[in-house]
Amino acid sequence: MSSIFTRSFFLMGCHFDLTLVADEVSVADRLMEGAIAEMKRIEYLLSEWIPTTPVSIVNANAGLQPVSVPDELLQLTTRALNFSKLTDGAFDITLAGLNQIWIYDGTMSRVPSPAKLKEAIRYVGYQQVQLDCEKQTLFLRQKKMKIGFGSIGKAYAADCAKALLLAQGVEAGIVNASGDMAVWGVQPDGKPWTVGIVNPLNKEKVFATIPIQDGAVVTSGTYEKYALINNKKYSHIIDPRTGIPTTEIASVTVFAPKAEMANGISTSIAVMGIQTGLHFVNQIPAVRCVIVDHAGNVFTSNNIKTNKI
């Protein structure tokens, strides 16, 4: 008789939960250890905080010289840059250069000056990332530029862990990378996994649930991580084109085939705004979304049904 096994752990600076269906504890433990090792591998590929990772080395050589990188990083960067083009820059991995401008640890007491923002924006722009697929190099054209995969990195790790577990015969599970979830299969009783959408105005309550059997779901919210300055909240989701945090959307939940894709879209929608974001999603048949604004109003894309609570 199959059972559900779970494990929680801290990785990539975030809280992770791993759930899978297996026949016995020893098998589940072995499979979970393998999945965690795979996600640690991704962390040591993408982290911008560990100085020896390929991403850190690329950042250290910004404006100096191209850096040879693993093909996996080259492919992920290629997808990220394509997504930047698709969203007119609403998504941008070079946004990492603004990490020193907006601080979300409670110490920020004033909004950055226009001059400071203008200076910081000089080093943001996906067009300045140079890929050479033949030489397998990555180069940031300007000094002080940085790339960062804080947005899609943990989602990509969830996708990789899911792929590994599927290859090892795990028929059902959830990899939850701090809200970026890769899901497959059904529960032992045959029922689908159910994802709850949290009310951003009351984090203790779920206002709707959606069944999901195979795919990914990601929520980008401006309600959990923000800087409070003069009683005004400035979210951690920043428009790469202006350097200013987004204000219209409280949360956006995206359903897509893969977590990496869902994360990129959810982040982009938060920057685009409600109407542009819905129009964007409605042109992608495999993607659905639920948006909540700061007044609690709910907006949904086409072809999505929620079970309201």
C-alpha positions in Angstrom: 0.0 0.0 0.0 1.5 3.3 -1.1 1.8 6.2 1.4 2.6 9.9 1.3 6.1 10.9 2.7 7.2 14.4 3.3 10.4 16.2 4.3 11.1 19.9 4.9 14.6 21.5 4.5 16.3 24.8 3.9 18.1 25.4 0.6 19.0 28.3 -1.8 18.1 30.7 1.0 14.5 29.4 1.1 12.2 26.8 2.7 11.6 23.7 0.7 9.0 20.9 1.1 9.3 17.6 -0.7 6.3 15.2 -0.9 6.3 11.9 -2.7 4.3 8.6 -2.8 6.2 5.4 -2.1 5.7 1.9 -0.7 8.0 2.2 2.3 10.0 4.6 4.4 13.5 3.4 3.4 12.6 3.8 -0.3 11.2 7.3 0.3 14.3 8.4 2.3 16.6 7.2 -0.5 14.6 9.0 -3.2 14.4 12.2 -1.1 18.1 12.3 -0.5 18.7 12.0 -4.2 16.3 14.8 -5.0 17.8 17.1 -2.4 21.3 16.4 -3.7 20.1 17.3 -7.2 18.7 20.7 -5.9 22.0 21.4 -4.1 23.8 20.8 -7.4 21.6 23.5 -8.9 22.4 25.8 -6.0 26.1 25.4 -6.7 25.5 26.2 -10.3 23.4 29.3 -9.9 24.0 31.0 -6.6 25.3 34.5 -6.8 26.2 34.5 -3.1 28.7 31.5 -3.2 31.8 33.0 -4.8 32.9 29.8 -6.5 29.8 29.2 -8.6 29.8 29.8 -12.4 27.3 32.7 -11.9 29.5 34.4 -9.3 32.5 34.0 -11.6 30.6 35.6 -14.5 29.6 38.5 -12.3 33.2 39.0 -11.1 34.3 39.2 -14.7 31.7 41.7 -15.8 33.1 44.2 -18.3 36.4 42.3 -18.3 36.2 39.0 -20.2 33.9 36.2 -21.3 33.7 33.2 -18.9 33.4 29.6 -19.9 30.3 28.1 -18.3 28.5 24.8 -18.2 26.1 24.1 -21.0 23.3 23.9 -18.5 23.8 27.5 -17.3 24.1 28.6 -20.9 20.8 27.0 -21.8 19.0 28.4 -18.8 20.4 31.9 -19.5 19.3 31.6 -23.2 15.7 30.8 -22.0 15.8 33.7 -19.6 16.9 36.1 -22.3 14.3 34.9 -24.7 11.7 35.4 -21.9 13.0 39.0 -21.5 12.4 39.7 -25.2 9.0 38.1 -25.0 7.9 40.3 -22.1 9.5 43.5 -23.3 11.9 43.5 -20.4 9.4 42.9 -17.6 11.6 39.9 -16.7 15.3 40.4 -16.5 18.0 38.4 -14.8 20.3 41.5 -14.8 18.0 43.0 -12.2 20.4 41.5 -9.6 22.4 44.7 -10.0 19.7 46.5 -7.9 20.2 44.3 -4.9 22.1 47.0 -3.1 19.5 49.7 -3.8 16.4 48.1 -2.3 17.0 46.3 1.0 14.3 44.0 2.5 15.7 43.2 5.9 13.9 46.0 7.8 16.9 48.4 7.8 15.8 50.5 4.8 14.5 53.9 6.1 14.2 56.0 2.9 13.4 55.6 -0.8 16.4 55.7 -3.1 16.9 59.1 -4.7 16.1 59.5 -8.4 19.8 60.0 -9.1 20.7 56.8 -7.3 18.0 54.8 -9.2 19.2 56.3 -12.5 22.8 55.3 -11.8 21.7 51.7 -10.8 19.6 51.2 -13.8 22.6 51.8 -16.0 23.8 48.3 -15.1 20.5 46.6 -15.7 19.5 45.4 -19.2 19.3 41.9 -20.6 20.6 43.2 -24.0 24.0 43.6 -22.3 24.3 39.8 -21.7 26.5 38.2 -24.4 26.2 34.5 -25.1 28.6 32.6 -27.3 27.2 29.1 -27.8 30.1 27.9 -29.9 32.7 28.9 -27.4 30.2 28.2 -24.5 30.9 31.5 -22.8 28.9 34.1 -21.0 29.9 37.8 -20.8 28.4 40.9 -19.2 29.4 43.8 -21.3 29.5 46.4 -18.5 31.5 46.5 -15.2 29.2 46.4 -12.1 26.6 44.3 -14.0 25.3 41.2 -12.4 23.0 38.3 -13.3 21.0 36.5 -10.7 18.6 33.5 -10.8 16.8 34.3 -7.6 13.6 34.4 -9.5 13.7 31.3 -11.6 16.5 29.4 -9.9 14.5 27.6 -7.2 11.8 26.9 -9.8 14.3 25.3 -12.1 15.6 23.3 -9.1 12.1 22.0 -8.5 11.8 21.0 -12.2 15.1 19.1 -12.0 14.1 17.3 -8.8 10.8 16.3 -10.3 12.5 15.0 -13.5 15.0 13.0 -11.4 12.2 11.4 -9.3 10.1 10.6 -12.4 13.2 8.9 -14.0 13.5 6.8 -10.8 9.9 5.6 -11.1 8.2 7.9 -8.5 4.6 8.0 -9.8 3.4 11.0 -7.8 4.8 13.9 -5.7 5.2 17.6 -5.1 8.5 19.6 -5.0 7.6 22.9 -3.3 10.5 25.3 -3.6 9.2 28.1 -1.3 6.0 28.4 -3.3 7.3 27.3 -6.7 5.7 23.9 -7.0 6.4 21.1 -9.5 3.6 18.5 -9.3 2.9 15.1 -10.8 0.6 12.1 -10.4 -2.2 11.6 -7.9 -2.5 10.7 -4.2 -2.7 7.1 -3.1 -6.5 7.3 -2.9 -6.6 8.4 -6.6 -7.5 12.0 -5.8 -5.5 14.8 -7.5 -3.2 17.1 -5.5 -5.0 20.3 -4.5 -3.3 23.7 -4.5 -4.7 26.4 -2.3 -4.5 30.1 -3.3 -3.8 32.2 -0.2 -5.7 35.5 0.3 -2.9 38.1 0.2 -4.9 40.3 2.5 -5.1 37.6 5.1 -2.3 35.0 4.8 -4.0 32.7 7.2 -6.8 32.1 4.8 -7.1 30.2 1.5 -9.9 31.7 -0.7 -9.8 29.1 -3.5 -8.4 25.7 -4.4 -7.4 24.2 -7.7 -6.8 20.5 -8.5 -3.5 19.8 -10.3 -2.3 16.5 -11.6 0.8 17.2 -13.7 2.5 20.6 -14.2 3.6 23.4 -12.0 2.1 26.3 -10.0 3.9 29.4 -8.8 2.7 32.4 -6.7 4.4 35.7 -6.8 3.3 37.9 -4.0 4.1 41.4 -2.9 2.6 40.8 0.5 5.4 38.8 2.2 8.7 40.5 1.3 8.7 44.3 1.3 10.4 47.4 2.7 8.2 49.5 4.9 9.2 53.2 4.5 7.0 55.9 6.0 4.2 53.4 6.5 4.2 52.5 2.8 5.1 49.0 1.5 7.6 48.7 -1.4 7.5 45.2 -2.7 10.5 43.0 -3.6 9.2 42.6 -7.2 10.8 45.5 -9.2 10.3 46.7 -12.7 13.7 46.2 -14.3 13.0 49.1 -16.6 12.5 51.7 -13.9 14.1 50.2 -10.8 10.8 50.9 -8.9 8.8 48.2 -7.1 5.4 47.2 -8.5 2.2 48.4 -6.9 -0.9 47.2 -8.7 -0.9 43.4 -7.9 -0.9 41.8 -4.4 -0.4 38.3 -5.7 -0.4 36.3 -9.0 -0.6 32.5 -9.2 0.4 30.9 -12.5 -0.2 27.3 -13.7 2.1 26.1 -16.4 3.8 22.9 -17.6 7.0 23.7 -15.7 7.9 25.7 -12.6 10.6 27.7 -14.4 8.1 28.9 -16.9 5.4 29.6 -14.3 7.8 31.6 -12.2 9.0 33.7 -15.1 5.4 34.5 -16.1 4.2 35.2 -12.6 7.1 37.7 -12.0 6.4 39.3 -15.4 2.7 39.7 -14.7 3.4 41.4 -11.4 5.5 43.9 -13.4 3.1 44.2 -16.4 0.0 44.9 -14.3 -3.5 43.2 -14.4 -4.8 43.9 -17.9 -1.5 43.5 -19.8 -0.7 40.4 -17.7 -4.1 38.7 -18.5 -3.8 39.5 -22.2 -0.3 38.0 -22.2 -1.4 34.8 -20.5 -4.5 34.4 -22.6 -2.2 34.0 -25.6 -0.4 31.0 -24.1 -2.8 28.0 -24.3 -0.9 25.9 -21.7 -0.8 28.7 -19.0 -3.5 29.9 -16.6 -3.4 32.5 -13.8 -5.3 34.0 -10.9 -4.5 37.6 -9.9 -5.5 39.4 -6.7 -5.2 43.2 -6.3 -4.6 45.1 -3.1 -8.4 45.6 -2.7 -9.0 41.9 -2.7 -10.5 41.8 -6.2 -9.8 38.5 -8.1 -9.1 38.3 -11.8 -8.6 35.1 -13.8 -7.3 34.2 -17.2 -9.4 32.2 -19.7 -9.9 28.5 -19.2 -9.4 28.4 -15.4 -11.9 27.2 -12.8 -11.4 27.6 -9.0 -13.2 26.0 -6.1 -14.0 29.0 -4.0 -13.9 28.4 -0.2 
